[in-house]
Amino acid sequence: MEFFSKITTDNNNTDLSPELIKLQKLINQDIINFLKQDSPINSSQLYFEFKYQYERIVEHMRFKDINGMQIISLGGSFSSGKSTFVNTLLKKPLLPAEITATTSVPTYIIAGDDNVQAINIFNSQINLTEKEFKMLTHDESTENEINFGHLIKSIFVKTQYLNFQNVGFLDTPGYSKYDDVNYSDRTDEKIARAQLNSSDYIFWFVKVDDGTLTGSDIEFLKTLNHEIPKSLIISKCDKLDTENLNKVFLEISNKVKKLGLNIENIFCFSRVKPERFDIIKINQLIERLNMPKEEEIFAEKFIAIFKSVEKYYDDLLQDCRRQFNRLNIALTKSDDEQVVDCLNSLHRDYKLSIKKYLDKVNDLKRIWEECSYVLKVEKKSELEFTMENQNVYSKMIGNFSSSENSYANIVKNRRD
């Protein structure tokens, strides 16, 4: 109960700056209300991305040691060998390798004096002892079968056993589909994708038992940011003899080339006999990445999300404009009063749609202006929807009533 009380501490975010509290409010109130109506079909994903980027800012604020580090994310399906890989690099069983999907926790590992901290579901920062860390991650149930992993968002481990000063690892819980026996809210594809896309390099793990790159892996890899470099690591290679391992390697290599996946290297790995496979090459790759980087500018992430939403409404408005021009042409060619009435009715519908989408664009700009002020964007970054565009659509709305009258007069004159 003492441990439960500790990891459920809620400090009401009293340690957060006024700017971060304001940003949290904008996301949880203004943005969520904006996305409730007439929003993109992926509005739930967009809201998740806003929240995830906010949580990353909080992480970097509380755990400043990861700022300026090259982050290598370890991705793949649940139980594909990610934690075992880290333990092999460290030459120490630091991370649990045998866990359940409900107790696995995203874990950062960086070099430094031994220390473990965590962020709980209330966004509070907690210091953990080694024993408490094991209680969280080993699915170490008490006699009352109580598990605690689901109460923690992320864990930050500093260890003297990591030899790379400018590289940190993010051990993700992996991904699982809803109908997978290993599925949990920790292995949700949406969360796994966001974690991987926030990194500088990705190691993607495939079990040698699968014999190939599975359809689920391929589908997931295609959704990751193409610009992030990736290497594929075939795990548990000691299970196969040389001939059969070569067949698996060739099968995966051919599939990667055929599908055009952005994979730089394919490595073989084994915890049991690491030196027999590619652990030296992997270490050489990590050493090449072992250099400081500029601190991340989170405002750019928010700008990208806002611009994707803006593009959605811009596309809708352009479609309305095309349809409007077609209606104009149709009206000039028809002298049937019923047809003209129908076309004018469509005119009015497009008028309402254009006004609705313009209102959404203006609301989006207002929210962005508040967010950009909070994020302290040095050079004001405007959304791309220009004032010229706004004037064009506003004039179209103003011209609807006069257009209807003029087309009615055309029909009347033709009839006379």
N, C-alpha and C positions, 0 to 999 in steps of 0.2 A: 504493500500500500504506500510506503514511503517513496518507492521508485515510481509508482503510478502518479503520485502527487507531483513529483519532480518533473516528469516528462509531459505533464498536462498544465504546466505553468502558463498563465496568461498574463502578460505584462501590459496588455491593452496597447501594445505598440508604442509605449511611452518613450522608447529609445529612437523612434523614427523621426526624421526631420519633418517640419510642417509641409515641405514640398512633397515628400513621399505620401504623407497622409492625404494631401489634396489629390494626388494622382490616384491613390486607391479609391477615393470617393468618386472621382470622375469615371473610373472604370466600372465601379459597382453600382453607380446610379445613372450618370448621363449616358455612358456608352451602352449599358444594358438596355436602357429605355429606348435609345436610338435604334437598336437592333431588333426591337420587338415587332415593329410594323414596317411593311414595305422594304424589307432588308434582303440582302443576298441569301441564296439558299444555304450557304455555308456559314450562316451567322453564328451558330453555336461554336464552330471552329474558330471564327474570328474573335469571339469573346474569350475563348480559351487562350488564344495567342496573346491578347492584351493582358490577361491575368498572368500568363506565364512569364512574359517579359517584365512585368512588375515584380514578380517573385524573384527573378534573376537579379534585378537591381538590388532588392533587399539582401539576397545572398552575397552579392559582391560588396555591399556596404558592411555587412556584419563579418564577413570572412575576407578581409582585404588581401590576404596572402594569395588568393587565386587571381587577383588583378594583374594583368600583364603576363599571365602564364599561357603557354600553348596547351590547350585542353584536348586530350585524346579521349574520345568517347568510345566505349566498348558496347557494340550493338549486336543484335542477333536474337533468336528465339530464346524463350526461357530455358535455363539450364543448358546452354550451349558451350560453356567452358570459360566464361568471361572472368569470374572471380578466381578460378583456378589459375588462369593466365597471370593475373596480378600477383597472386601468391608466389608463382614461379619466378617472376621478375624480382620480387622482393627477397626471395629465398627464405620466406617466413610465412606461416599460415595465418596471415592477418585477417583476410576476409573469409566469411563462411562460404563453403562451396556446396554444402547440402542444406538448402533452405527451401521454404515453400513460397509460392507466388504471393501469398498474403502477408508475409513477413519481410520480403525483400525490400530494401530501401535504397534509393539512388545515393551513391557514395563517392565523394571526391577523395582522391589520395594524392598528397603532395609531400615533398621533402621538408623535413624540419624536426624539431624536438618532438618526441612522442606526445601526442595530444589528440583528443577526440571531442568534437562539438557537434551539435545538431540543431536543426530548426524543426519545431513541432507544428502541429496543425493550426496553432494559434499564432504562428509566425514569431514565436518566442525563441530566443537563443539559450541553449542548455549545454553545460559542460558534463561530459560523461567519463566515468571510469572505464577501464578495460572490461571489468565484469559487467557493467551496465551495457556497454556496447555489445557484448556477446548476448546478453539477455534480449536485446532488440533484434539482432540479426540471425541468431542461431535457431530461431523457433524454439527457444528454451522455455517450455511450458512449466508452470508450477503445477502442484497437485490439483489445483482448481482449473487447469487448462486455460490459463489466461495468456494471450499473446499481446505484445505491445508495439510491434513494428508498424502497424497501420496508424499509429499516433504521431509518427515522425515523417516529415516531408523529405528531408535530406540530411546526410551525415558528412562531416568533413574530418578526414583523418590526416594528421601530420605524422610522418614516420621517418626515423633515421635510416631506415633500410632502403629508401628510394634514392638512387644515385643521380637523378636528373633534377637539377635545381630550377629549371625553367619550364618543365613539363609536368602537368598534372593529369591524372586519369579520372574519368567519370565512369564508374561501374554502374551501368543501368540495369534495372530488373529484367530487361528484355521485353519482348512484345508477345501478346497472345490475342487471338480472336475471341469474340464473345462465347463461341461454342467450344472453345478449347478447355480441356480439363485444368490447365494451368492458369486460366484467366483470373485476373483480379484487377482492381482499380489501379494497381501499381504497374501492371503489364499492359494497360490499355494502349493501343496503337498510337492514339493521339498524343499521349504523354511521352511515349518512347520517341516518337518522331520529333517532338519539340526539343527533347533533351539532345538528340543527335544533331539536329540542325543548329544548335547553339554552340557547337564545338568547332575546333580548328582542324581536326583530323578524326577519321572514323576507322576503327578496327571492327570489321564485321565477322562474326564467328559462325562457322558452319560445322556441325558434327560430322565426323567421317562416317558415322553409322548411316547417315542419310544417303550417302553415295553420290549425291549431286547437290546442286543449288535448287532448293525446293521452290515450288510455285509461290508459296507465301513469302519466302525471302525475296524472290524476284519482284513480286508486286510491291513489297515494302521498300526495297532499294530504289525503285523507280520514283518513289514519292519523296525521296530525300533531296536536299539541295545539291544540284549537280556540281556546283562550284567547290564544294568541300571535298578535298582529296580523300580517297578511301583505299584501304588494303583489306584483303579477305584472308582470314586465318582459319585453316581447317584444323579443328581440335581433335584430341584423342587419337592421333595418328598411330600410336603404338598398337592399336587394336588390329591393324592390318599388316600383312607382309609387304615387302617392297613392290612386288608385281601388282597386287590388288590396289595398293595405295597409289601407284602410278596411274592406274586406270581411273581411279576417282579424281585424281588431280587433273588428268587430261579431260575428263568429262566436264568438270567444273570450269576449267580454262576455256574450253570450246564454247560452253554456254555463255560465259561472260563476254567473249568476243562476238558471238552471234547476236546477242541482245544489245550490244553496244553499251554495256554498263560501265560507269566511270570508276573502274578498279585499277589502281596503279600496280599492285603486287598481289600475288597469291602465295601465302606461306603455309608450311606444315608445322604443326605444333603438338607437343606431348608433354604433359606434366611428369610422366614417369621417366622419359628419356629425352629431355629437352635438347641436349647437345647433339643428339643423333639427327635432329631435324633443323628447323630454321631459327632457333632462338638467337643465334649470333647475328643473322641478317636483320631480325626484328630489332635487336638492340642497336644496331648501326643506324637503322631508320629513325628510331627514337632520338638517338644522339644528334642526327641532322636537324631534328625539330627542336632540339634543346637550346633555344635562344629566346631572349626576351622579346615581347611584342608590345605594341602600343595598347594602352588600356582601351577596353571596348567602349564605343559610343552608343549607348542604348537608345538615344534619340533616333538614330538611323533605323533601328528595328521598328519603332513606333511609326515613323514616317512611311516605311514600306507597307505596314498594315493599313494605315489611313489611305494611302494612295490606291491600294487594291480595292478598298470600299468605294473610293471616289470614282475609279474606273468603271465600276459596276453601274453607277448612276449615269455617268457620261455615256456609256454604251446604250442605256435605255433611252436617254434623251436623243441621241443620234438616230436611233431607230424610229422614235416618234417623229423626228424631223423628216426622215425619208418617207414615212407613211403620209405625213402631212402634204409633202410635195406631190406625191402620187394622187392624193385626193383632189388637190388643186387642178391637176391635169384632167382627172376624170370629170370634175365639175364643168370645166370649159367645153367638154365634148358631149355632155348630156343635155337634152332638152325635155327629159321626162321628169315631171314634177315629183313623182314618188321616189325616183332614183335620187334626185337632188336632195329631197328630205332625208333620205337614208345617209347620204354622204355628209350632209350637214350635221346629222346626229353623231357620225363618227368624228367629225371635226370637234364637236363639243367634248366627246370622250377623250380625245387627244389633248385638248386644252386642259382638262382636269388632270390628266396624267403628267403633262409637262409641268404644271404648277406644283403638283405633289413632289415630283422628282427635284425640282428647283429648291423647294423648301427643305428637302432632305440634304441637298448639297450645302445649303446655307447653314443648316444645323450641324453638319459634319465639320464645316470650316470653323464654326464657333467652338466646338469641342476641341478641335486641333489647336486653335489659338490658345486655349486654356492649358492644354497639355504641353505645348511648346514653351509656354511661359514657365510652367512647373519644371520641365526638363532642362530649362535654361539653354535652349538652342541658341548658340552664339550668333549665327547668321540666320535670319528669319527664313525658314524653309516653307515656301508657299505650296499649297496643293496645286495641281496642274489645271484645274478647271478655271479658266480665265474669266475676267470681267467681260471680255468681248463675247465669249460664249453665252454668258448670262444675259447680256443685252439682246443677243439674237433671239434666244428663247422667250425672253420677256416681251419682245416686240411681236413674236408669233402669237403669244397669248392675247395681246392687245388688238391684233388684227383679225381675230376670229369673227367677232360680231359683224365688223364691216365686210368681211369676206362673205359671210352668209348672205347679207343683204345684196351685195354686188352680184353673186351667183344667182340669187333669186330674180334679180332684175334682168340678167342675161336670159334666163329661161322665159320670163314674161315677154321680153322683147322678141325673142324667137317665135313665141306663140302668136303674138300680135302680127 
